[in-house]
C-alpha cells in the first residue's frame, strides 16, 4: 500500500491530475473479448481485394535479371500525329470553329439545385463575351492568372472560355472559400495564391467581404460584352491545374495549347470520335479527366455535351445511366469506383425503360482498374442494350494533358483484357498463366497502346530500357506531355530524365504491344479519384509524441472492386509494450481522420529493428506492405484488437472495478500490473503521452511492471453538509426516475447511462420545480453527473424572471391565436382539400375492454384539458379560439366482427388510413375525433385524430398516459392552481406582442444563428416543383438493426452527446451529400416544455427551430458531431422562440407564398411509451401516417426497445418512392459507418 500511495503522489505532480488512484495487481484480470470463430486476418482481407501487387520492393536493374536479356522491346511508339488543315492549333481557334460550325449544338448543365439548363454553343459564346468584358474591366491583361472558385457548372464553363478568349490563364481549383482557415484544401488554395502572385479570384459563392481581387460570376455576367480574341500561338501557355507537391506547395501543371490539342486530336484519331458524339461528364471540372478528356474534347470535336456535378452522382449513382438514356449519350467516362457504384444498385433503383444502346465508349480511367468490376458492369446493364464492348481501360495523368493510353474494348468473357502473372515471377521475367486469379497468380488489367504522337517505355532504376514482360518504371514522352511545372525547377528536374522522358511514378510492363500497370512507385493513394499523398500523412504522424523519429510510413493498398486504396500506417513506438501501442493506435486514428478525412484501414506498430529502411535511411514502404500481406502482422493485430476491446469493457465497468479491486501487492516487478485511474480537470493531454510520463517515472525509480493501464474517471466530490446531502439524494432520485435506474453513483455520466436531450429537459425541469434554479443545457452538458449538478446548484441563485405562467381566475371568452397557430390557420385555409395537419394515433387494446370505463376515462380527460375542448371562429376575417365549458366526447363505434379474421384486419387498417387522411373543418367541427374499432371481443382499437393547431407530439403521450391511468385508477390527483391551456395561450400571446419580453431578446440569438444569404434547402427532386403545393405525401419505414442501434448508443456515450445529436448529424451529412450544399438549414421540432407548469399540459406548445449546419468536404464526422452538439445546445436554450417570430413567415405567406424555403426536417421521438399493461389486457400505442407531407422531406426516428425505426415522410409531387428508399438506405449506411469507424 505504501508504494501505491507514493506513486499516486508523484503522478499527481506530472500534470494537473486529480483523484489519482494507483492499484497494484499480480496478474491480469481477463474479460471476455473477441469471438475468433469468424476471424479474418488482415492478410486474408487485403488479399481478397488485391488488384495490384506490392510484394516487390523495387524493380531490378537490367543486368540483374536472370535469363536472356534480349527480348522484344518494351518501347511503344504511337503513330505519327499529323495535323490536318481543319485541325485547330489553339483553344480559342477550336472554340470559334465549333461555335461557327455547330452554333445550335446543345450543352445540358445539371446544377446541384436540381435545375437543368439547356444552352448551345452560340449562347455560350455570347455569355463568355459578357464575362470577358467584365474581366477586362477588372484590368486583366493577356497572361494574367484567374483562380476559379466555382460550384455552378454553367458558370465554370462560361468563365473558362472567356479566359481563353482574353488570353488569361484559367486556374481551376476546388471551391474552398467557405472552408475554415485550417482546412487542408483552404491551405492549398492559399499556397496557390502565393505561387500565382495573388491573382484575380472569381467565385459564384456569396461575397461577404468583397475585395478588388475577388469578383462574382453574377457580376461578370452583367458586364458589357467584349468581342476581343487574343492572338494565341500553339506554344503559348493556356491553363493551369494543380497537384500536391513534396514541399507542401502544390505543383502547378502548366499546359500549352499544343499539349492539350495534341492529346485531344490523338484521342480523336485513336478512338475514331466524330462530331456526332454526345459526351457526358459528372466528374469535377477542376479534374484533368473532366475538363480535358471530356469537356474540351467535346468542344474540339463539336459534340453535344451533358455536364453534371459529381455530387449528383454521389447522391444517386443511377443518374449516370438515366442521363445516358435520356440524352442518347455515346461517350462518357468514370473512375473505377463509379462502375462499382452502379454494380451496387438494387433492382428498385433501376428503371426498366432505360435504353443504353447509344453508348459506344465508356472510359475506365483515373483509378486502378478492376476488370472484374468492369465485366460485372457490362453483365448488369446488358438488358438495357449496353454494348458488350463499350468499356475501354485507359491511362492518364494531369501531366499527360489527359489520357494517352487506351486498351482494347472489354467484354464480359473471363480472359479479355486480363493478364494472369505468377507472383513468384514478379521480380524477374514474368511468367504468364491462364485462368482465374489465385493464391499463386495475380490478375492485371491491360491498359493498351499509346495515342498518336506519344512514346512509352519501361525502364530500370538507372533509366535503361527493359525488355517486354519485365516490370519496371513507366516513362512517357511526346507533345501531349507537359514540359515543366510552373515556377518549380526542382519538381521539373525530378520528373524528367535528361533525354526528356517523364517519370510517371507508376510501375508496369509491356506485353504484345500493350501497357499493363502493376502498381505505383510514387507516394500517393487514390481514393474516389482524389490523391492523398503519403508524405503528407507521414508529416502528420511525425508530430505525434511516442514514435521513434523517422520511423513512420504511410502506404496504400488497392481496396478491391471500387478501386479505392486502403490507408496503411506503420510506426515504431519508442516502447514496445502492447498497452502503449493501443493508446498510440487510437490516437493516430484520430489524428489522421481529422486532418485528411481518411480512416486508416490498419495501424501497425513495428519494432524498430524490423522497420524496413535502406542503408541511407529511406523507408521501404513496399516491403512493409509485403510483410503485412504475407501475414507477418496477423497475430499482432489480432492481439491488439483484443486489448482494445478489453480496454473498452473495463472503461465501462471502471466504477465497479474501482470499488471491488484494491492493491493486493506492495511490490512492482515483471509480474505486477499497475493500474492508474485519474481525473483531468484542466487542459488536454493524450493518454499515450500520459502513459509515457508515468512509464518514465517508474523507470526512474527502477520499477518495471508487466503492464501499465490508464483509465480516466469522473472527478470525485467533497464532503457534504446536511443541505448538500439532501440535494444529492434528490438529484440521485431524479436521475433514477428519468433513466429508469434503481441506483447510481454521483460520478456516473447522465449520457452514458442512456440520457438524451428530452430526458435532460425533464431532469432540468425537476430541478427547477424543486429549487427554482434554471440549469442551462450547456451547463448540464459540462457537468452531467450528480456531483457536477450539485456544484452548479451550490453556485446558483434562484431566478425570478418568468418563473411561472400566471393562472387567471377569470377566463376569457375569446382567445387570440399564437404566431404558430396563425401560421397553421393560414395554410389550413389556403389548401382546403389537404389533411396535412391531421395528427392520428391509435391505441390497440388486446384483452377484455370495459366500454363504460374507457368512455368515462375519455370524459374525464376532456374535462381536465381545455385543448380538447377548443373551438375556432372568425370575426372580421380574423380567427380566434375559445374553450367550450363542457364537451361530451363523441366516440364513433365501428363493429368489424362480422367480417372474417383476414378481412377484419384489412378493414381495420383501411379505416385508420382513411381517418389519417380526413381533413378537419376548423370553423364547424371540434378539433378531435375518436373512433373505437371492434375487431373481436378481445381486440379493440381506439383511433384518435387531433388537429395540430391544438396539439403536438408531447400532447399525444400525455393523452395516452392519462387515459390509461384513468382507465386503471379512475382519477388523477389534482395540483392546486394548475396552469390551463388558455392561461398558456394568453401568456404566450402577450409575450409575442410585447417587444420588451424575453422572447424578443432570445429571438436575437436565432437571427444571428440563421443569418446568411442561403436560407433555403431542397434536396434535388425527381420532378419539377410546383408553385402551388398540394402537400401530397407518403411515408416509408426502415428499421435500424439492433447491432447498429447498440453501437449508436455507445457512440453517444463516448462522445458525451445525445442520440438526437448523433442522428441529426448523420442526417445533415446525408442531405449535404445529396444537395452539395455546404450550409444546411435543417428544421427540427423542440417540445418547448422546459417550464414545470407545462410538462403535463395538452396543447400546441412545440416550436420549430432551424439548426444550421456547415459542412466542409474533409470534415471528420466527430467534428461535425461537435458542431451539431453546440448548435443543439443553443437551440435547447432558445427553443421557446416561435420560428415565425424570427422569419416573419406570417407576413410572407399572407403575401401569397405557400412554400417555405425550409423544406427539410428531422425529428426524434424518444419519449413515447408504446406498451401498456391493464391487468390481463395490453395496450399498444402507434403513431399513424397519412398521405400528406408538410415538408418536402421529414425523417422521423422512433426509439423502440432495441431498434430504431426510421420513417421518411416525403412530398410525392417531388420524389419517387425509390428515391426515398435510396435515401433511407444511404442514411443507415452512413450511420453504420459512423458508429463503427467514428469518421466520414
Secondary structure, DSSP 8 states (H G I E B T S, - for coil): -HHHHHHHHHHHTTTTEEEEEEEEESS--------GGG---HHHHHHHT--S----SS---GGG--S-----B--EE-------TTS-SSHHHHHHHHHHH-TT-EEEEE-TTS-EEEEEHHHHHHHHHHHHHHHHHTT--TT-EEEEE---HHHHHHHHHHHHHHT-EEEE----TTS-TTSHHHHHHHHHHHHTTS-EEEESS--SS--TTEEEHHHHTTS----------TTSEEEEEEE--TTSS-EEEEEEHHHHHHHHHHHHHHHT--TT-EEEE-S-TTSHHHIIIIIIHHHHHT-EEEEE-HHHHHH-THHHHHHHHHHT--EEEE-HHHHHHHHT--GGG--TT---TT--EEEE-SS---HHHHHHHHHHHGGGT--TT-EEEEEEEGGGTEEEEEEEE--SSSSTTEEEEEGGGTTSB--EE-SS--SSEEEEEEEEEE-TTEEEEEE-TTS-B-BTTB-EEEEEEETTS---BTT-HHHHHHHB-TTS-EEEEEEEEEETTEEEEEEE-SSEEEETTEEEEHHHHHHHHTTSTTEEEEEEEEEEEE-STT--EEEEEEEEESS--HHHHHHHHHHHHHHHHHHHS---SEEEE--GGGS-B-TT--B-HHHHHHHHHTTTTHHHHHHHHHHHHHHHHHHHTHHHHHHH-----S--STT-EEEEEEEE-SS---HHHHHHHHHHHHHHTT---SEEEEEE---------HHHHHHHHHHHHHHHHHHT-S---TTS-TTTTT--HHHHHHHHHHHHHHH-----HHHHHHT-SHHHHHHHHHH-----TT-S----SS--SSB---HHHHHHHHHHHHSTT--TTEEEEEEEEES---HHHHHHHHHHHHHH-GGGGEEEEEETTEEEEEE-S-----EEEEE-TTS-HHHHHHHHHHHHHHHHT----TTTS-SEEEEEEEEETTEEEEEEEEEGGG--HHHHHHHHHHHHHHHHHS-----TT---HHHHHHHHHHHHT-TTSHHHHHHHHHHHHT-SS---B----SS---SS---BEEEEEEEE-HHHHHHHHHHHHHHT--HHHHHHHHHHHHHHHHH--SEEEEEEEE----STTTTT--S---EEEEEEEE--TT--HHHHHHHHHHHHHHHHHTTTS-HHHHH-HHHHHHTT----SB-EEEEEE-----EEEETTEEEEEEE---SB-SSSEEEEEEEETTEEEEEEEEETTT--HHHHHHHHHHHHHHHHHHHHHS--
